[in-house]
Amino acid sequence: MHHKFRTMKLLLFLFVAVSLACNGFMGGEEPVPETTETSGVATPVETEEVVTTVAPTSEAGNGDSGSAASSASNLRDAMQRVKEATIQIETGASMTDFDGTVYSQSGTGTGFIIDKSGIAVTNNHVVTGGRSWKVYVGGDTKALNAKVLGVSECSDLAVIQIEGSDDFPTLEWYEGEIFTGLPIYAAGFPLGDPEFTLTRGIVSKEEANGQTSWASVAGVIEHDATINPGNSGGPLVTEDGQVVAVNYANFDSQQQGHSILYYAIARDEARDIINRLREEEDYLAIGVNGRALLSDDGEFSGIWVQSVQSGSIADEARIEGGDIITSLEDRALATEGTMLEYCDTLRSHDADDTLNVEILRIADGQILKGQLNGRELEVTEEFDNSAFLGNSTSENILGPGSDDEYMVVTDNSKAFEVEIPASWTNINGTPVADSEGVEFAAALAAADTQSDDTGMQMMVFPLFPNFDPGSFLDSLYPSDLITECSPVQRSEYNEHNRFNGVLDFYEGCGPTNGTVLFLAVRSDNSQDVAIHLTGLNLSRSDMQHLFDTFELVGALP
């Protein structure tokens, strides 16, 4: 057991295994996803601007304009129906860190209505851990209250009840064959944008791998209609507006030589589970918002419990937020960094079966054993937790602090200087230009841009009127952000006496559960500047040192 604790430090600071260059963070060439004629690489479009195929021409070469117009009109009508029944969901939630610290967080996702009474479908990870839910129907600005009827942790599905009407617009399931090449559209509200969007593609694989760090889905299809954070839980529909699947994940596989892959929970997997959830019955769930963790040496693994549902099986067993479930029914969990073992165990038992469970509670320095639907947890071993509390997410968001000396770097425009760890030898101070050619002072530094060890990019610009850090971050999310990550965790940043703003961070990204942060701050002094910081495996102490040593030394571009 003591050997496990020696590896815990590695667990708490899992390094990301995805390319910095693929998100443009570290100055590498941004990759271009593979394209096809129906590829989802196109920018999301409005419902009224959906591009459709032209009807076949006759043998004489004359296009049937009447048929084409009718086809376009039918498509427009179908997509309008999809828009009216698609919802944006705002979740106010909380997360408990390993050290017991509770963070407030909020996020947005998509869903769709399946019953006039207001019953709607979304992903479990959109609503899980929530204290409250607001729903916007069809892009409407009026917020409606909602409650969760049932969830499936393993299938990443949830059913909610929207209040306010008994005559909501609805979508129907597609009853035809789901085959490779089937044209589809992904509908939703990506990146927190309240404006409804559609992207177009095809089903590219009928059966895909559904193992992630937050779910273990049995029936998954792969498609190439672009989906981004915020699309989760939205419908994947046919040209007739019928639901083929429920979007839930994408994965950047550039390292394997492929483009970004998009995944949806297949109709046959989703429909039966949804019918159970709408009857207020949880399925393949014990009442936790869980995330699979795996140390980089593979010697420690478990399910991090970010929050616990009141009155659930986990709650009755006295499992707490911040716990790590290391085994269930004497089976080690998350040995490959996914929820597979956890969900396979639940699938092998009924919901009311008694299951042995072992817990690591770092906050109290305890190992506990007990049962689900049986004996409450009891302490079986205690340990000195002081070495771990200083290394929790609350102290080091993304990685271990630097033991190096620091050195001063200046951007190429000589507008600002900042101290970085001396090991960050890959440095680029070239200004960043926006789409209109406007330049911003910037500095990029990393320890190793090939292995993506740790690093940052800092962009500095004059503070413009009504600058809002949260809205600024919403506008800058990269379209190819890796979504084998947990949903974004947003928090206020007010830990520095010179700067305040908003911090977003993702964890559990990619095959090694890496983490990335985005931070937008404004100055609290007379300098009147704003800073956008992107960090990979960046410790809180190194991040604080960046702001401690930041100084304007010249005019900004």
N, C-alpha and C positions, 0 to 999 in steps of 0.2 A: 504493500500500500504506500509506503514512503516513496518508492520509485515513481509512483503515479504523481505524487506531489512535486517531485523534482521536474516533471515535465509540464506541470500546470502553467508555469510562466510562459512556456512556448504556446500553450493553448490560448492564453489570453491575448497574445499578440500574433495572430496568424497573418503570415505575409501573403499578399495578393499574388496570383500567378497569371494575371492578364497583362497585356502590353499597355504601357503608358501611351505609346504612340497611337494606339487604336482609338483613343479618346482625344488625341491632340494635346494631352497634358504636358508632355515632356519634349515637345519640339520635333517628334518624329513625323514622318509623312503619314497623313491620314489615309487609311486604307479605303478602297472603294469596294463595297459589297458586290458580289456577283449579280449581274442583272439578267432578267429574262424579259420576254415581251410583256408579261403580265406582272412583272416584279413589283414588290411592295416598297422599292426604294424611292418611289415618288413621294414628294411632300404630301402630307395629309391634306385632303381637300374638303371643301364644303359639300354638303349634300347636293346642293343645286348645281355643283360643278363637276359631278362625277363623270369620268370619261367612259364611254361605252364603245363596244366594237360596232363596226358598220356592217349592215346586212350584206350577205353575199351578192355579187353582181350576177346578172343573167349571162347566158352564153354569148349574147351579142355584145356584152361588155357594158351594158347600160345598168347603172345602179338603180335599185328600186328605192327611190327616195321616200315613198310613202311608208314602206316597210321599215326603213331605217328610223324615220321619225317616230313611228309607232313604238319601235323597240326602245328608243331613247326615252319616250314618254312613260312607258311601262317601268323602266328602270328608275326614273326619277320618282315616280309614285311609290315604288317599293322602298326606295331608300328614305323617302319622307316618312313612311310608316315606321321604318327602323328608328329614325331619329326620334319620333314622338314617343316610342316605348323604351328608349335607352336613357339611363339615368346616371348622373354623377353623384357619388357618395363622398361626403366629408366625415371622417372619423376622428373624434377626440379620444386619444388613448394614453396609456402610460406604460412604461417599461421599467423593470427592476434590474439593476446591475448586480454583478457578483458580490459586491460589497454591501448590498442592501439599499443603495441609493435609488430612489424612484425618480424617473424623468417623465415629464409630460411630453407628449409628441402628438402630432397631427398628420394626416395624410389624406389623399384623395384616390378614388378608384372609380370604376365603372360597373354598371349592372344593367339588367333588362327585366322588364315586367312580363310575367307569364299569366297573370290572372287579373281580371278587372277590379278585384277587391284590393289590389295593391301589393300582391305577392310578387317579389322580385328575386332574381338570382344574381349572385356575385361570387367573388373568391373569399374563402375564409381569411386569407391574409389581408384582405381589405378591411374587414370589420373586427377581426380578433383583437382582444385586449382593449376594446373600445368602452368608453363610458357613455358616449352619446353619438348619435348618427344623424346627419342632415342629408336630405336627398333633394336633388334638382332634376325635374322630369323634362326630358327633351330639350335641354338647354334653357329652360325657364329660369328666371332669376329668383323666383319665390322658393324659399327653403321649406321642405316638409319634414316632419319628424318621422322616424322609423325605429323599429325594434327588431332584434334578431330572433327568428323563430327556431333555427337549428343550424348546426355547423358540422362539417366533416374536416377534421384537421388533416387527415391523410389524403383525402381527395381534393383538398383546397377548394371546397364549395361551401356556400352559405346561402340561406334563404332569409330574406327580411320582409317585414310587413310595413308598407308605407301608409301613413295616415293621411286623411284629408279628402278622400273620394272613394266611391264604389264603382267608378266607371273610368278607370285608367285605360289608356291604349295598351295593347299587348302584342307580343310576338309569338309565333307558333314554331314548333320544331319541324325541321326538314325531314321528310319521310323517305326520301330517295336514297340511292346508293351513294356512299361517300367514297370517292375513288381518287387516285392520284391524277391531278390535272383538273379537278373540279374547280371552276372559278368561284372565288369567295371575296368578301369584303369584311374588313375589321372595323367595327364601329366603336366609338367611345370618346373619352375626354382626356387625352394624354397630357402629361406634364402639368396637371392641375388647371389646364385651360378650360374655362367654362363654355367655350365654343365647340360644338359638335364637329367631329372629324371622321372621315372615312379614308381607308387605304385599300388598295386592290391587290389581289394575288391569286394564287392557286393552292390547292392542297398538294404539297410536295412529297409527303410521306404519310401513308395510312396508319402506320403503327410506329410510334417513336418512344424513346426512353423517357419515363416520367419521374425519374428520381432527382430530387433537389434537396437542398438543406432545410426546406420548410414543408415539404410534402412528398408523398409517394403515390403518384397517380397511376392507376392500372391501365387506363385507356387514354392515349394521347395521340393527337395528330400534329404533324409539322406542316407549316405553311410559310409563304413568303410575303404576306401582307404585313407591312411594317407595324409593329406595336411598340409602345414606349411605356415608361412608368406612368401610371394613371389609366392605361388601357386595361389593367387587370380586372377581370370579372365581366368584361364586355362581350357582346355577342360576335361570333364569326358567322356571317350570313351568306346565303346564296344570292344570285341576282334577283330572285323573287322575294327576298327579305325574310327567308326562313332560317332558323338557327341550326347551324351545323355543329357548333362547338362553343366552349366558353374559354376565352383567352386567359392565360395565366402566367406565362413566362416567356422570356427570350434569353438567348445565350450567345455571347460573342465568341465564336470559335476560330478567330483569325489565326491563333497559334497552330491550329490543326489544318490551316490552309483553306478554310471555308469562310463564307460570309456569315453574317448574323443569322441565327436560327430562331424561329418563332413557334411557340407551342400553344396548343389549346386542348382543353379537356373534351374528349369526343362525346358526341350525343349519347351513344349507348351507355357510356360510363356515367355521364352526368344525369340523365333523365331519371333513372331509377333511384339514385341517391337523393335527388331534389325532391322526389315524391315523398320520401321519408322525412326529409328536413322540414318540409312545409307543414307536417303534422306535429311540429315542435318536438322532434326526436333527433338528438345528436347521433351521429354515426361515425364510427372509427375515431372517437374522440374521448378524452378524459377531462377536458376542461382547461387545457394549457395553451398558451401562445408559445410554441416551442421552436427552437432552432438547433439543428445538428451542428456540433463542434468537433473538430478533429485537429489534434496538435500536428505541427509540421513534421515531427518525427514519427507520427502514426501510433505513438504509444499511449495516448490518452484520448478518449472520445466520450461523448455523452450528448444529452439533449438539454440545452440551456432553456430554462423556464423563464420567459420574460414577463409573464403575468399569469394569474390564475383566475378562472371564472368562479364567482361566488356560488356556493351550493353545488359545485360540480364534484365528480368522483375524486379529482385531485385535491380539491379543497377539503373534502371530508377526510382524506388521508393525511391532511396537514402538510401537503406540499406547498411551498411558498415561492413567490417571485424571486428570482436570483438563484434558485436551486439549479443543480445540474443532475439530471437523472442519468446515472451511469449504467444501470441494468434494469431490465424488466423481465420478470419471470426467469431470472438467472441468465439472461442473455445480454451480452454486451451490446451497447447501442452506438449508432453513428460511426461504425468502424471504417466506413468509406466516406464519411462526411455527409451522409444523406439520412433521411428518415426511414430507410428501408427496413431495418431490423425492428424499429419501434412499431411501424405500421403493420409489418408481417405478423408481429406478436398480437396486435389488436385484431387483425383479421382472423387469427386462429382461435379466438375466444369470443364468447358473448359479452355484451356490455356489462352484465352483472356478475361475471366470473371474478373470482378472487385471484389476484396476480401479485407475486412478490416484486418489490421495488427497492432499489438502493439509491440513495441520494447523497450528493456531495454539497454541503452548505458552507461555502467559503466564508460568508459574512460572520458566522458563529464558530468557525473552525471545527465543524462536526461532520461525521459520516453517520447517516441514519439508515435504518432498514425497517421495512414494514410491508403493508399490503394495500393494494387498491381493492375496495370493497371488502376489507378485512381489518387486520390490526393497524392501528395508527402508527406512524413513524416513531421509532425510538432511537436515541443516540447509542451507537455501538462503539464509536471511537472519537476521540478529540485530538486536535493537532494545533500547532502554532500557526495562525493564519496571517501573522503580521507581514510576512514576505509577499503575500498575495494581495492584500488589501491595497497596497501602494501601486499595484500593477493592474487594477481593474479598469474597466472602460471609463469610469468617472475620472481616473487620474491620467490614463494614457488612452486616448480614444482609439488610435490606430496602430500603435507600435511602441516598442521600447524607446526610452530616451537615449540621446546620444551621450557617449562617454568621451567624445572627442573634444578638442579645443575648438574654438570658433574662429572664423575669419570673415573679414568685411568684403562684400561684393557690391559693385555699383552697376546699374543698368547702362546700356550703351548710350542712352540719351543723357546720361549723367544727371538724372532728375532725383534719384533717391539711392540710398545705400542701406544695407541691412547685413546683420551677421548671420552666417549659416554654419553648420557643423563642418569642420575641416575635411571630413571624409567625403563631402559632396563635391567631387572634383569635376563632374560633368556640368559645366556652367554655360548658359547662353543668355545674354542680356538684350537680345534683339527685340525692338518694340513689336507689339501685337497690333495688327490692323483689322478693323471690322470690314463688313461687306462693302462699305462705301469708301474704303481707303483711309479712314480716320485712324491715326496711330495712338496707341496708349503705351506708356512706359511699362516695361515688364522685365522680370528676371526669372530664369528657370535654373534649378539646380537639382542634381540627383547623385546618389552614390554610385549607381550602376544602371544606366538606362537599358541595358540588355537584359539583366535579370530582374529589373523593376524592384530593387531593394527598398529604397525610401527616397523621397524627394518632394519638391514643391514647385509650383509656379505662382508668382505674385504679380498681379496687374494693378497699376496705380493710375488713378485719373481724378480730375477735379470733381469736387462734390457738387452735383447739380441740384437745382431746387427740387424739393419733395422727393429726394432719393429715398427709396424704401428697400432695405436689404433683402427682405423676403421676396418681393416682386422681382427684384433684380435677379435673384437666383432662379426663380421660376422661368425667367426669360432666357437663361443661359444654359439650361440643362442640355447636354449633348444628346443628339438623337440616337446615338449608338451606345448609350450608357449600358454597361453590363447589367442584366437583370437576373442573373443567378445570384441575386443579392436579396437581403431582407428589404422590405419596403423602407423608403427613406424615413429617417428619424430626425425630425427638425426640433431645434431648441434655440432659445435666445442665448446670445453670446454677450455677456456683460462682466467678464472676468478681468478686464484690463482697464486701467484708469484713463487710458487715452482713446480707446476704441470701443464701440458697441455695435452689435448687428445680429445676424442670424446664421446659425450653423446647421448644415445638412450633412449627415453621414450615412453611408451604406456599409453593411458588413455581410459576411457570408458570401462574398462575390467569387464566382468562378470555382474551379475544382478544389482550390485550397482555402476557400473561405476568406478571401482577402477583404480589405476595407479601403474606402476612399472618402475624403471629406471635401465639401465646398463651403467656403465661408465668405460672407460679404459683410464688411464693416464700414462705418463712417467715423471720422475723427471727432473727438469731443473737445478738441482745442482749436486754436486759431489757424491751423494748417488747412482746414477745409478740403480734405482729401477723402476719397473712398478707395478701399482696397478689396480686390477679389483674390482669394487664396484658394488654390487647389492643392491638396496634400495626399500623398500615398504613404501609408505606414508612418505617418507623422505623429510623434508623441506630443502630448499636451505641453511638456516642458520645452521642447524645441519650438513648438508653435508660439508659446509665450515669449521665448527669446527673440523670435522674429519681430514681434510687435514691440518688445522692450527696446530693441536696437534700431528700429526703423526710423529714418530721418530723411526729410526732404533736403537735398543739397543743391538743387537747381530748379529750373523751370520745367514743368510737365509739358509734353508735346501738345 
